[in-house]
Every structure is written in structure tokens, then in C-alpha cells.
Amino acid sequence: MPVKPYIGFVCLFCASLYGAGALQPQQFDALVKQIERGERPFFSIADYQQTLLELEAALPANDTKRTSMLNRLRCTLAYFDKPEQGISFSDEKISQAKAKHDYETLADYYVCRYYLYSQLGQTQLAEQNARLSYDAASASENPLSIAISLSLLGSIDSYRGNYADAMQHYVSAYQLQLSLGYRSYINDLVLSIAATYRRMGLYQDALNYLEQAEQEFTAPQEQFRLAMILNEKAFSYAELGQPKQALELFEQALQAYQQLDEPLWQTYIKVNLVWIYNLLQQYDNASLFHRQALAELESSTVQDHSSLATYKGLLALYHSETLVALQQPEDALHQVTLAEQYLSIDDNPRYRLMLYQARAAALAATGDGIAAYQMLQHYVSSNQQQQQLAREQQSNLLRIQFDSARQQERNQQLAAEKALMQQHVSTLQLAQRWQYVALSLIALLLLILFSAAVSLKKRNSRLHNLAMTDELTGIANRRRIMLLAEQERVKALDTTLPLSFLSLDLDHFKQVNDRYGHEAGDLALQQFSLTVSSLLREQDHFGRTGGEEFLIVLPDTTLQQAEIIAERLRHAVAAIEVNDSKQPFSITCSLGIAQSRHDELLNITLGRADDALYKAKANGRNRSCQ
């Protein structure tokens, strides 16, 4: 079932418009800040119009910067119910922003156009503008603009069934929003991740994330988001085969939308109730809600044509199931045909399967067994393809770490350890100076000298740990990574678990230093190390073995799993853009893969990984080989 953007999406769009502007005038800036933090909900066209009037009244005269900001807000506030006019309005503004190379403004207008095209049901143009928004946001280097664009791309991929890509977009957006501290958007991302897990069939994971989000949305102004959580939980329980629990949650969501005076979402809930009552075999109730939902959809004046088409298609699909149960197969076939006309707009693979299944049931009810059998063959074939794709997506997702509380705790712990380490180094240096003075003192100070020596021994032990870390990148140095590799090899022998290695080398790195300078080269190494470290698991080890040479140790990992990890790392590195130089540039890497064999020495295994690395370089670089 789709989760369409609700009418309050302008909060997300407007968040990217407020930067570190001047302190005056307070009224205009305070209103924009209120929108940015999600403290101003939008539930109706009147809310949009009222906000625009307040902004226009507070706008200072001859203030070019704030006028530009207001125009970017106007794209949504003034044209939410007039998408064609909004697109025309944005055309001129985009041309002006392109001429000025104002990428942050471009990103905002592309986000606005994404929603406007979505309302018109022009899905391809909407997705095109979402990708243009990400390109512009990346060029602007504005973290909030990037996070918003990534969230849009994640929603598109999740809806299309590209779950691993969706999760990668959501993870990146989450990390950016976490650094910015925007609570509402962080929790919205948790809700989006739950929806993605549910679409993959990982219902318990979905419910866990929904429980986390539900605890956050307790304030009165958060009732719309809470209703969406109830909606999503109902989907999960229904697909888990627990329609009674789903019915209760849908009814709670319907009551919430009634309190919020949201007629469109009330209609959507009624469409879902037709589905649930079919599952419960309560066909009279299903027919009742079908009539109500159909009348409301037909009379709706909402501008979001894509949502209307989707729900009209789903309503026809569910009604066909009711008609089959009521032994009206000809009418059921007509409803399936009608559903197909509406749902073909999205070309959603899950809807395609539902259509095959519904048509097969209707054909079987008419007595046309041959046609029903052929339709079931289409269903089985498509379902097998979808299951295979789902397995591949789940395999990729196994490597993506997304636990917000745990990640935040880990970052805080690393920051505290780094501060403590720096303090220890400073203390050790001071103690050493005093030690030299103490050596010249008379015998009466020998007792004090002995105590200082004991303290020095302890601090030297800590300094030894520092000596095992690469100074530039902060990861393990050669001595440390080789020690860890040997320890994992011995452990693998004892446990008989697989162990794999990745040998990495940055491509043409000498040319980077020659062309952009060693400072830029050092920055590239640091960004490379941060990127790779963020994608590895807790049990993995990552170290620098030479200038631009690195080694990754992957415990409990087969050769096939290591190939998946290598390709994900390679794509992530290729996406790095080093900006802190006179001329931004990109980097790539080559990888060699090897799995440890029984009783094989470490240097032999690493030699095979190096041979595979040379093979990757010989085959053109920016690739992985085994």
C-alpha cells in the first residue's frame, strides 16, 4: 500500500531555506525558523495561505536575500492547489539560479517541482526533479538540502522495490539530519525505514522501528504523524496475517483523521478497510466501505492526482475480491480491468502481482479455467522474480547498519576516547619534562622518582596504543592490522567460520598528489578512510598498510559475501568528491578479494588478495577481482 506525502510536506521543503542569516528582522526569521523545525503544521490550503500572508507582511523592504527566500517558499505555499502555475513560476526562477550558479536555490525549486509534478500524476517528471535536486544539493554542499533530496530518492526507490538503494539513501539522510539535530525529520526517516522493511516482508523489523517512532510523536501537534504510524502498523499486521489487529489500528487512524478534519485521508483509510474486511470475510462491511470510499474519491477536488489514481485502483482491486466472494465474477473482472487502468500509472511490481492474482480468481469464478491457469502462471513467474529480487535486496541490507541510538552512542564514545587520549598525551609530555628535572635531585627525592616511574610506565602503555594507529587517517596502522589479521586467522581455524580479506589500493594516487598537492592527497585519504569505516561492521578490521594501500579483514564472511561488500565499497569511494582544494576531484579504488583456506598461512592468503588486486588494476582499475 502506498504512503503518499501528506499536505504538511512543506515543512520538509522549507527546512532547507534558512541558513545563518542576519539577526534582523526578527519576525521574518523567527517564522522561517518555526517552519524549519516542523513547529508549524500544514493541514489545509488555508494554512498555506495564512503562512504566506504572514511572511509577506514581515518581509523587510529592499531585502534581496529574504525576498529570494520568500520566493522559494512561495513555490509551494502559493501553488499547492495550482501545480501547473507553480511549475511555470519555478521555470523562470530555475533559469535565474542556473545563471548565478546558485545550487542551493536550484535544489529547493527542484524539490518543489517534485511535489507539484507528483500532484499532477506525472511520476517520471517528479522523479527526474528529485534527482536534479540531489545533484544541485550536492553541488551546494548544504547538508540539509542533501538530506532532503536523499529522503526523496529513498522514497522513490522504496516504492519501486529498490530496497537496498532506498535504505542507503535513508541512512545517509539520517546521519546528516542527526548532525543538524532536526528531531521531526529524524523521526520521519525512522518511519520511512519501517515502511521499507515492511515492503520487504521484514515485518518485525518494521514494527520495531514503528514502536520507536510512536514514542516520539506524543505532542498534540504530532497527531498527524501518529496517525500515519497507526496506518503503517496496520499494514504490517495485515500482511502478517493478523487482520483483527490491523482493523483496530485502521479504526484508530480513521478516528485521528476525523479529529484532524482530514477528509482525504479518511477516504484512504476506508479503501484499506475494504481490504481488511475481505480478509475477515465480512463482505457486507467491505461493500459498505466500498460505496463510501468510491463516492468520496469521485467527488474529491484534491490536486494530488497520483494519490487519487492509486487509491481508485486499489479500491477497484479490493472490490473485485468482494465480488468474487459474492459470486459476481463478471462484475469482478470489470473491476480488475478498472484497477489495472489506474495502477498502471505507477508500474509498481507489488501491484502487478496483486492484479494477476485478482484476475486469476475472477476468471476461475467465471469457469474459464484455462485463462485462470495462464494468469496464475504469470503470477507465479512474476512472484518468483520478485522473491529473487527481495533475497538480493536483503543480502545487501545485511551490511547496512542503521540503529540511531547505538550509532549516536558510538560516536559520543569515540569523541570521548579521543579527548581522553589527547589529554593523556599532553599529561605524558609534561610528566617526562618533570622526570628529567627529578633525575638531578638529591637522593632524598628517590622515593618521589620511583613513584613517577611507575606512573610513567602506565602512561607509556597508553602511548603504545597510540603507536598502533595511523596518524593521518585514524585507522589501524600496518603493524596493528597485520596483528589483527593473524588473530582472526587463528580464530577462524578454531571456529571453522569463513574469513575473507580485501586488499585495496587507490587508483593513480601519485597523479593526485602531483596534480592537486599533498594536502589534497591527505584529505582524499582521510575522506576515503571515513567512508569505508562507516560502511563496515563492528567485527570488521580496517587498516593502512602503505601510502595508498589498505587492508580489510572480514570475519565470518564468505568469498561471495566479500564480493558484495567490495562492490558496495567501490561504489561508495567512487561517489566521494574531494572539495577542499582549488579544483574538486574524485577518486576510485581497486580491490582484491581472497578467502582464507584451511591451515593456510596469513602471508599466502594476503598474497592471493594482492594478486587479485593486481588483476583488477590490469583490467582497467576501479573494479574488484578475486
N, C-alpha and C positions, 0 to 999 in steps of 0.2 A: 504494500500500500504506500502511496506517495506521501511525503511530508513536505508540503509546499511552503514557501516563505510567507509568513504571516504579515499583516498590514503594518506591524511595527518594525519592519526591517530597516527603516530609515535610521534608526539608532545606530545600527552597524555601519551604514554608509557614512553617516555624519561623523563618526568617531575619527575618521582619517583627516578631518578638515581642520582640526585645532592643534596647533603646534605651540611653540614657545613665543607667542605673540606679545605685544606690549601690554602693560598693566591697565591702560586706559583705552576706551571707556569700559568701565567695569560691567555695565549692564549687558552689552552685547556679548562680551567674552564669557560672562557667567552663564548666559543662556546656552551658548555653544558648548560650554563645559558640561552643563547639565545634560544636554543631548548626548554628548560623548560618553558619559558614564552610564547611560541607559536609565537615568532617573526620570526621564520624560517619556511616558508611554504613548503610543500612537494606535488607537483602536478604530478611528473613523476618519473620513475625509475632513470633518470639522477640526479634528486635532491637527492635521497638516496645515489647514488654512490659518488656524489661530497661531500656530508657531511661526508661520511665515510673516504674519502681520506683526508679531512681537519683534522679530528680527529686523524687519524693515523699519519699525519705529525706533529701535535702538541703534541703527546704523549711523555712525558719525558722517557728517558731510565731507566730501572730498577725501575719503579714506579708501585708497585704491586696494589695499591688501584685504580689508574686511568686505569691500564690495565684491572682490573675486571670491571670497569665501561664501558670501551670501548667494552668489550665482550658482556655485557648486551645490549648495543646499537647495536652491530653487529648482534645480533639475528634477528633484524628487518631490519636494513639498508642493510645488505648484502644478505638477503634471502627473501626479499619481493616477488621477482618474482621466487623464488625457495623454496616453502614452505616445500617440503619433506626434502631437505638438512637442512633447518633451524630447523626442528624438531629433526633430528639426531644430529645436533650441540648442541641443548639445552639439549638433554638426558644426555650427559656427564657432562655439567655444573650443571644440577639439582642434579645429584648424588654427585658432589663435595660440593654443597651448603648444601645438607642434612647432609653430614658428618660433616660439620662445624657448623651446626645449624644456618646457615645464612639465616634467614627467609625473610629479605628484598630482597636479591638476588633471592631467590626462587619465591617470589611474582612477580618480574619483568619478569622472564623467563616464568612463567605460563601465564602472560598477553600476552607475545609474542606468545606463543603457541596457545592461544585462537584465535588470528587473523590468524595464519598460518593454523590451522585446519578449520577455517571458510572459508578461501580461497579455501581449498580443498573440501568444501561442506560436511565435516564430523561434522555435527551440534552437536551431542551428545558429542563427544570428546572436541569440542570447549567449550561447556557449562561446562563440567567436569573441564577443566582447569581454567575457570573463577571462579568456586567455590574453587578450590585449591588455586588460587591466593588470594582470600579473607581470607582463613584460614591462609595462610602464612603471609599476610599483618597484620592481627590481632595479630599474634604472634610477629611480628616485632615491633608493636606499632608505625609504621611510618604513620603519618596522611595522607600524600599524597598517599602512597601505598594503604591504606584503602579506601580512596575516589575514587581512580581509579577502584579498584575492585568492590566497591559498584555501581559505574556507569555501569560497565559491567553487574552486576546482575540485575540492574534496566532495562537495555535494553532488557535482555533476558525475564524477567517477563512481560515487557510491550508488547513485540512481541507475547508472548504466551497467553496474555489475563489476566494475574495475576496483575491487575492494582493497587490494594491496596499495594501489596508487592513491586511492582515497585516504587510506589510513596514513600514508606517508605525508600527504598534504595536511591532514589534520594534526599530526604530530608536530610538524614544522610550525603551523599556525599556533598551536598550543604553547610551544616554547616561547614564541615571540610575545603572545598575549600574557604569558606568565611573567616575562621580564617587564612588561608595561604595567601589570597589576590591574587589568580591567576584568573584574570579577564576573560581570554578566556575560562577557564574551567567552571567558574560560569555561563557564558552566554550559553555555550553548554548545561549545565544542564537545564537551563530555556527552551531551545529548546526541549530537551528530555521530559520535563514535558508537554510542549504544545502538542507534538506528542501523549503522553499517554492520555491526556484529549480528543484529537480528536478521538482516537481509542475507547474511552468510549462513544462517542456521545455527549460530552460536548463541542460543537464547539465554543461557545462564550468564554468559559474559555481558550480554546486553542488559539483563535485569540488574546485574551488579552495578554497572555504570548509571543506570536509571535511578537506583536507590541513592547513589552518591549525589546525583543532580537534585533529586527530590528533597534532600535535606537542606539544600541551599535556597530553594525557592519557597520561602515561608512568609515573606512580607506581602502585604496586601497588593502592592504594585506588581508583584511577580505572579499573580494568579493566571495570567495568560500562559506563561511558560509552564506553570504547574499543570495546567490543563493539557498542554502538549505532551508532558511526561506521562500523564494518565493515558493519553491516546496511544503513545508508543508502547507502554507496558501492556495495554490491551492487545495490541498487535502480537506482541511476543507470546502472551498466554494463549491467544487463539491459535497461533501456529505451533505451539507446544501441545495442542490437543486438549486445552482446558478452556472451553468456550464459556463456562459459567463464570469463571473469574474474569474473562475478557468482557462479558456482558456487564458485570458490576462496574468495571473500570470505565467502559464506554458511557455508562449511565452517569457516572460521576463527572466525566468530562463534559457530557451534554449539559448537566446542571451548571457547571462552571461557565460554559459559553453562554448559557441563558442569563446568568447573573452579570456577565460582561456585556450583554446585548450584542452578541456576535452572531447574526443570523446565518452567515455563510458557513462558519464552522459548525453550527448546529446542523446544517444540512449535510455536511460531510460526515458527521457522526451518524446521522440517520442512514446514510448509504452503508456505513460499516455495520450498522445494526441489522440490515438486511442479510449481510454475510453471516453474522453471528447467529441470527435466528434460524437460518438454513442449517447451520452446524448443529443447532439444538433440535432440529426437525419441528420447529414451531412455525409452520408455513403461513398461518393466518397472520401472525405478527410480522413476518417477513413481508407479506403482501401489503399490510397496512403501512409500514415504514417506506415501502417502495413507492406507494402512491403519494405519501407526504413529500419524500425527497424529490420525486420526479416533478411535482408541481412547483417546488421551490427552485429547483435548478432551471426549469423552463422560464420562470418569471424573474430570475436573477438578473440584475443590471451591473454586476461586478465586472471590472475591466480585465480581470485575470482569466483570459480565455483558455490558457493551458490547463489551469486547475479545473475549470468547468468541463472541458473536454474529457479530462482523465476521469473525473468522478461520474460524468454521464456514462462513460464507457464501462466503468466498474459497476454502476447501478444496473445497467442492462445485462451485464455478465451475471451478477448475482440473481437478478430476476429470472434469467433463463434457468438457473438451478432450481428456483422455486417452482417454475412452470413444469419442469421435468418431474419434480416430485408430485405435482398436482395432476400429472398425466395430460399435459397440454404440450406435446412435443413440437408441433408445428409453430406455435407461438414462441416456444423456447428457441427454435432455430432462428426465427426472425430477430429475437433479442441478441443472440450471439453475433449475427451479422451486423446489427446496430453497434454492439460493443466493439467489434473489430474496426469499424469506421472511426470511432473515437480514439481507441487505444493505439492505432497505427501511427498516430502523430508522434508519440514518444519513442516508438520502437524499443520498448522495454522488454528484455528477454524473459523476465518473470511473467509479465502479462501475456506474452506469446504462449507460454506453457499453459496458462490458465484458459486461454481461448481454445487451444487444442483439446484440452480435457472437457471443457463445457460443450464444444461442438460434438465430440465423440459421444457424450452422454445423451445429447438431444437426438442425434442420428440413431443411436441404439434404441431410444424410446419410440422412434417412428417405425422401427422394424427394418431399417436399412443397415443390416449387419456388416455388409461389405464396406460401405462408406465409413461406418463407425470404426471398423478394424483399421482401415487405412489412416484415419485420423489419429487413432491410438498409436500407430506406427510412427507418425510424425511426432507425437508427444514423447514416445519412448526415446526416439533418436535425439530430439532436442534436449530432453531431460538428461540423457547420458552426457551430452556435450556440456550442459550446464554444471553437472556434478563434477566432471573432469576439471572444468574451469575453476569451480569452487575449491577443489582439492589443491590446485596450483596456487590459488589465492591464499588459502590457509597456510600452505607451506611457506609462502613469502612472509605472511604475517607473523609466523613463529619468531622471526628475527627482529620484529619491531617492538621496542619497549615503550609502553605508554601507561605508566602509573604515576599520576601527577604528584600525589603526596610523597611517594617514595623518591621520585626524581628530585623534588624540591628539598627533601631531607638530605639526599646525597650531595646536592650542590652546596647546601649550607655546611655540611660536614667537611667537604673538600676545602671550602673557603676558610673554615676554622683551622683545619690542619695546616694550610698554607701560612696563615698568620702566625700560628704557633711555631712553625718551622723557621720562619724569618726571625721571630723573637729569639729562638734558641741559637741561631747563627750569630746574632748580634751579641747575645749574652756570652757565647763561647769566645768570641773575639776579644771582648772586654776581659774575660777571665784569664785568657792567655797573656794579655799585657801585664795584668797583676801578678801572674805567675813568675814572669821574668824579674819583676821587682822583688818578689818574695825570695828568689834564689840568692839574692845578695844580702839578705838579712842574717842576723846572728842566729846561733843555734837555738836561742830562746823561741824563735818562730818556726822551728821544725815541725811542731805539732800542727800549727796552722797550715804549713805547707803540705803535710800529709793529707789533711782534710781536703785541701784544694785539689790535690792529685786524684783523690777518689772521685770528687765531683767532675774533674776533667775527663776521667775515664768514661763516665756515663755520658757526658756530652759528646765525646768522640764517637761513641756508638751511634748516637743520633746523626752525627755528621757523616758517618759511614753510609747511612741510608740515603743521605743527600747525594753521595757519590755514586749511587746506583741509578740516578735519574739523569736523563739528557737535559742539559741546561736550557737549550733553545726551545724545545718542544714540550718539555714537562712530562714526557713519557719515559718508559724504561730505556736505559742505555744498552749497549751491546752486551756488557757483562751480565746485566740483570736479565735481559730477555733470554739469553742462552741458558742461564741457570734455571729460569722458569720452564723453558722448553724441555730441558733434561728431566726436571721434576715431573712434568706432565707425561713424558715418555715412560718413566718408571711406574707412575700411577696407572697408565693405560695397560701396561703389562700385567699389573696386579688385578685390575678390574675387568680386563678383556674388552673395555669400551673403545670405540674408534677414536683416533686422534689425527687431526689434519693440520697442515701448515700452509700459509700464504706468504710467498716471497714477493714484495712489492718494490717497484723502482719508478721514480718519477721520470717521465719521458723528456728527453732533450733538456735536462735541467741546467746543464752548463750554459746552454744558449740563453736561458732565463737570466742567469747571473750576468752573462756578458752583455745582454741587451738592456736589462732593466736595473741592474746593480745588485750587489749582495744584500742590501737591506730589503729590497723587494723579494729576493730569493728566500731570505729568512722568514719574511711574512708569509710567503707561499707555503713554506714547510710548516709553519705554525697553524695556518688555516687547514692544511691537509691533515695534520695530526688531530686537530679538534673535530673535523668532520668524521674521520674514520673512528675515533674514540666514541663519538656519540652514537654510532651505529652498531657497536659491538655489545655482546652480552657481558654479564658480570664475571662469568668464569673465563672469558677470553683474555689473552695477553697480547699487548701491542708494544713493540719496541723499535728503536732506531739502531740499525746495525752499521751504518756508514753515512756518508754525506747525504745522499738522497735515497738510501736503501733502507727498507724496513722489513720486519718480520711479524707475522700474526700467528699465534698459537691458538688452535680451536679444539678444546677438549670435547669429548663426546660428540664428535661431528664426523660424518662420513664424507667420502670424496664428492658424492652428488650434492650433499648439503653445502659443502665448502664451495662448490661451483656457484650455487645460488648466492651465497654471501659475497663471493668475489665479484660477481656481476653487479650486485647492488652497490658495493663499494666503488666499483669502477665508474658507474653512472653518477654516483654522488660526487666523486672527485672531479669528473668532467663538468659538473654543474658549478664548481667553485669559480668565482670571479674575484681576483685579487685587485682591490681598488686603491689601496694606499700607496700608489705610485703615480708617476707623471702620466703613465699610459696603462690603463687597466688591461689585464691579460688573464687568460685561462690556463689551466694545467691539466694534464692527463697522466695516467699511470698504467703500467703493465704489471700483470700478476702471474706468478707461477704457483700451481697447486700440487700438493702431494699429500698422500695419506701414509701414516707410519705403518710399517709391516712388522709382523711378529719377530721379536729378537733382533730387529734392525737397529744399528747404531744411529745416534742422532745426526752425525755429520753425513751419513749416507742419505738419510731422508731429506735433509736440507739440501744436499747436493742435487737430488732429483727435483726439488722445488726450484732451485736455481736454474737447472737445465730447462725446466718448463718456462721459467721467466725469460731465458734467452730465446726460447722458441717463440714466445709471444712478441718479443721485440723484433725478431727476424721476420715475423709475419705482418709487420706493419705497425706495432705498438698500439696502445690504448685497447688492449684486449687481455683476456685471461686464457691460459692454457694449462694442461696437466700432462 
